[in-house]
Amino acid sequence: MERRQWETLGADRERRRPSQDFTLTVRVLDRLVEECLELFPSSLRCLFGREEQVCLNVGCQEKKKLLSQVFEPYSVRSSEYMITASWAAREAQAQQETCLYQMMCEETPTGQILFRIYEFLKRADCPLRMLGGAVVYARCSEESPDVIRYRYRLHDRKGSYTLPAMRLCTDTKEELQRKGLAFFLPFRYFQKPDQAWEKDKELEEISARMSGIFRSEEAGKRYLDICREVLCGV
């Protein structure tokens, strides 16, 4: 299948009000970061090819509201989260590598909702070095691209780069769990807003699949509350 690609449209087009679904997405993402951040590293392992490493710790460093700022990408609204994680090889956990993850939640003019994530190597003796990036759709359509090209302007230089995009709607719940993407699982229910989800059945299946993943029963309960919030659209 031919890979579709978008190019960002720049910040000069009309910026509309954020949709109700985007407002809900940001609220759910806030809760996931605050209450279920322990699930995030397994998603990073899949998105950035760290399957052979273990995450020793993870924490949210900062959240920024960017809703009123002019943004170069085609998104019309955005919030930004800065998350740090320390990685190590399974056999040599004493040798740690700390990375900073910049995650932005965006809504496009055509109604797509996505998370754009960058990975930076963080060292005390040198500036941040970008290692890669990825896009995860919270909502997409048949026309949504598999690759997004972003343009940038930096002082007197300008250029572009591409990021691969992952669609949550194309994966089953089993596949999302196998890939370690449980952090993004609640957003799968944004894919088909008109679909009548069997809420109780979905929550029961999620509860069974998440059994034993959380460090505490309370954390698992908070995660199910978030999934219920998305399924009910409140």
C-alpha positions in Angstrom: 0.0 0.0 0.0 1.3 3.4 -0.9 2.3 5.4 2.1 0.5 8.7 2.4 2.3 11.8 3.5 1.2 15.2 4.7 3.2 18.3 4.7 2.5 20.8 7.5 0.6 23.9 6.4 2.3 26.5 8.5 0.8 28.9 11.1 -0.8 31.3 8.7 -4.1 29.6 8.2 -7.2 30.4 10.3 -7.1 29.0 13.8 -10.5 27.8 15.0 -11.7 27.1 18.5 -10.6 23.7 19.9 -13.3 21.0 19.5 -15.0 19.3 22.3 -13.2 16.1 21.5 -9.8 17.8 21.7 -10.7 19.4 25.0 -11.6 15.9 26.3 -8.3 14.5 24.8 -6.2 17.0 26.7 -8.1 16.4 29.9 -7.6 12.6 29.6 -4.0 13.0 28.7 -3.5 15.2 31.8 -4.9 12.4 33.9 -2.8 9.8 32.3 0.4 11.8 32.8 -0.5 12.6 36.4 -1.9 9.2 37.5 -0.6 6.5 35.1 2.8 7.7 33.9 4.3 4.3 34.8 2.7 3.0 31.5 4.5 5.6 29.4 8.0 3.9 29.2 6.6 0.8 27.6 5.1 3.0 24.8 8.4 4.7 24.4 10.2 1.3 24.0 7.9 0.5 21.1 8.0 4.0 19.5 11.7 4.5 19.7 13.1 1.0 19.4 14.2 0.5 23.0 12.9 -3.0 23.3 16.3 -4.3 24.6 16.4 -1.8 27.4 14.6 -1.3 30.7 13.3 2.0 32.1 14.7 2.6 35.6 12.5 5.7 36.4 10.2 8.1 34.7 8.8 11.5 35.8 6.9 14.5 34.4 9.2 17.6 34.4 6.9 20.3 33.1 3.7 21.0 31.3 3.1 24.0 29.1 -0.1 25.5 27.8 0.6 26.5 24.2 -3.0 27.2 23.2 -2.4 30.9 22.5 1.0 30.7 20.8 1.7 30.8 17.1 2.8 27.3 16.0 4.7 26.4 12.9 3.0 23.0 12.4 -0.4 22.6 10.9 -2.0 22.0 14.3 -4.5 24.6 15.5 -4.2 24.0 19.2 -1.5 22.4 21.4 -0.4 21.4 24.9 3.1 20.3 25.7 4.5 17.9 28.2 8.2 17.4 29.1 8.9 13.9 30.5 12.3 12.4 31.6 13.1 8.7 31.6 16.3 6.8 32.4 17.2 3.7 30.4 19.8 1.0 30.8 20.7 -2.3 29.1 19.1 -5.3 30.8 22.6 -6.8 31.5 24.3 -3.5 32.6 21.8 -1.5 34.5 24.5 0.5 36.2 25.1 2.3 32.9 22.2 4.7 32.6 21.1 7.0 29.8 18.7 9.8 30.6 16.3 11.1 27.9 13.9 14.0 27.7 10.6 13.4 25.9 8.7 16.3 24.5 5.1 15.3 23.9 2.6 17.7 22.2 -1.1 17.2 21.9 -2.5 18.7 18.7 -5.6 19.1 16.6 -5.5 19.7 12.9 -7.8 21.9 10.8 -9.4 18.8 9.3 -10.2 17.2 12.7 -7.3 14.8 13.3 -6.1 14.7 16.9 -2.5 13.5 17.5 0.4 13.3 19.9 3.8 14.3 18.5 6.7 13.0 20.6 10.4 13.8 20.3 13.2 12.0 22.1 16.3 13.9 23.3 19.5 12.6 24.9 20.1 14.5 28.1 23.6 14.9 29.5 25.0 17.4 32.0 28.1 18.2 29.9 26.5 18.9 26.6 23.3 20.3 25.0 20.2 18.2 24.3 20.6 16.0 21.2 17.5 14.9 19.3 17.4 11.1 18.7 14.1 10.8 16.9 10.4 11.4 16.9 7.1 9.8 16.2 3.4 10.6 15.9 0.5 8.7 17.5 -3.1 9.5 16.3 -5.8 9.8 18.9 -8.2 10.4 16.0 -7.6 10.0 12.3 -9.5 9.3 9.1 -8.9 7.2 5.9 -7.1 10.2 4.4 -4.7 10.6 7.4 -1.1 10.1 6.4 1.4 7.4 7.5 4.2 10.0 7.3 4.0 13.7 8.2 6.6 16.2 7.0 7.2 19.1 9.3 8.7 22.4 8.2 10.7 24.6 10.5 12.3 28.0 10.5 15.2 28.6 12.9 16.8 32.1 12.8 18.1 32.3 9.3 17.7 28.6 8.5 14.7 26.6 7.4 14.2 23.0 6.5 12.0 20.0 7.0 11.9 16.5 8.4 9.5 13.6 8.5 8.0 11.6 11.3 6.3 8.2 11.1 2.6 8.1 12.3 0.9 5.3 14.2 -2.8 4.7 14.0 -4.4 3.4 17.2 -7.5 2.4 15.3 -5.7 -0.2 13.1 -4.5 -2.2 16.1 -6.7 -4.4 18.2 -6.6 -4.1 22.0 -4.4 -7.3 22.0 -1.9 -5.7 19.6 -1.8 -2.5 21.5 -1.0 -4.4 24.7 1.6 -6.6 23.0 3.4 -3.4 21.7 3.3 -1.9 25.1 1.0 1.0 24.1 -1.4 0.7 27.0 -0.8 4.4 27.8 -2.5 5.3 24.6 -5.2 2.7 24.7 -8.0 5.0 26.0 -7.6 7.2 22.9 -8.5 4.2 20.6 -12.1 5.0 21.5 -11.9 8.4 19.8 -11.5 6.7 16.4 -15.2 6.0 15.7 -17.2 8.6 17.6 -20.5 7.4 16.3 -19.9 3.7 17.2 -22.0 2.4 20.1 -19.3 0.9 22.2 -20.4 -1.9 24.6 -19.0 0.1 27.5 -19.3 -2.6 30.2 -17.8 -5.3 28.0 -14.9 -3.1 26.8 -14.1 -2.1 30.4 -14.2 -5.7 31.5 -11.8 -6.7 28.7 -9.4 -3.8 29.5 -9.5 -4.7 33.2 -8.6 -8.3 32.4 -5.7 -7.3 30.1 -4.3 -4.8 32.5 -4.3 -7.2 35.4 -0.9 -7.3 37.1 0.6 -4.4 35.1 0.1 -1.7 37.7 2.1 -1.5 40.9 -1.0 -1.0 43.0 -4.7 -1.8 42.8 -5.5 1.9 43.2 -3.4 2.8 40.1 -5.3 0.2 38.1 -8.6 1.6 39.3 -7.6 5.1 38.2 -6.7 3.8 34.8 -10.1 2.1 34.4 -11.8 5.3 35.5 -9.9 7.1 32.6 -11.0 4.5 30.1 -14.6 4.8 31.3 -14.4 8.6 30.9 -13.4 8.3 27.3 -16.0 5.6 26.5 -18.7 7.7 28.0 -17.4 10.9 26.3 -17.6 13.0 29.4 
